[in-house]
Amino acid sequence: MSFHIVHILSHGSRITVDRGCLVCTLPDSSKKKIPIEDVLILIIAARGISFSNDALSSLMKQKATVMHCDETYKPIGITVGIPHLIHKTIFSKQIEKDEKFNRALWKHILSGKVSSQINLLQQISSGNILQSDIISIENEGIIQKIYWKHFFSRLKKDSPKIREHQQAQHPVNQILNYGYAVLNAIVHRSIIAHGLNPLLGIHHRYHFKSYPLVYDLMEPLRPFCDAAAYRFYSDEETEKDIKIWAKFIVETLVNKKIKHRNKKIKLLYAIDFYISSVADCFYQNKVKKPFIPELTSEFLKDE
């Protein structure tokens, strides 16, 4: 079995299921198929897409995630089968955890994020001043301002001045937001597959239409999207089109490899190991340093 992130980019397509395969019928009546068991995430980034109920329920049975985008390719929601996947024992332990447990676990997660951010900045910059700037500050908000200032300064002259989140206008912020949305769907699926409830956060708190735990566990993985965006936007030969970026970020998150113990594994699998190690902290009722994928210089290199 392999895992694929499938993008639907043709307007007016129809998604059905036939003999264990997900079938996309294009407006010109041509068809594309993929085994449903191979689908990790289905990203709907076109208008007028329709589903058969059998297709949607089959995807949910296979623990796949469907991510929905609007006409500007901005992700606006996901469809995922939650109720039958929650692990009751881990779920109950999530509820029981106190602030001390959450703070200790969050400290490991945030440390992993900052470590990868430092590694990325050092690869695209020079000297150690970046590291001294960041590690000498404990305030997360200030760290992120320093990080984005250095990151954007290493891009082209027309790079953004600030990090835009919602309703981003600058192309770099737009591709970052899209990349995070893909990463969000991957992490969300893995959280559910390992029996965790995405509504119960470690650091972030629940707000209407939000999944705090997804945002918590995404944090140390964001630098991987940042690195991909840097490569994509810095390559003068690559057309800066959202459709090209959509394929580029998926290929990066699925196929790029990182170190895990004494071997290299795909980042996609490393994310699963990471979420599993976090779930184990809850299950064993003990905060220990989880395995957190670390961005190294090799990630920026072409394989």
Protein Blocks (a to p, Z undefined) as FASTA:
>chain_A
ZZdddddfbghiacddeehiacdddfkopacdddfklpmbdcdfbehiacdfklmmmmmm
nopacddddfkopafbdcddfklmpcfklmmmmmmpcfklmmmmmmmmmmmmmmmmmmmm
mmmmgcjklmmmmmmpcblklmmmmmmmmmmmmmcfkbcfbdcfehifbfklmmmmmmmm
mmmmmmmmmmmmnopafklcfkbccdehiafklmmmmmmmmmmmmmmmmmmmmmmkbccd
fklmmmmmmmmmmmpccdehjbccdfklmmmmmmmmmmmmmmnopacddddddddfklmp
cZZ
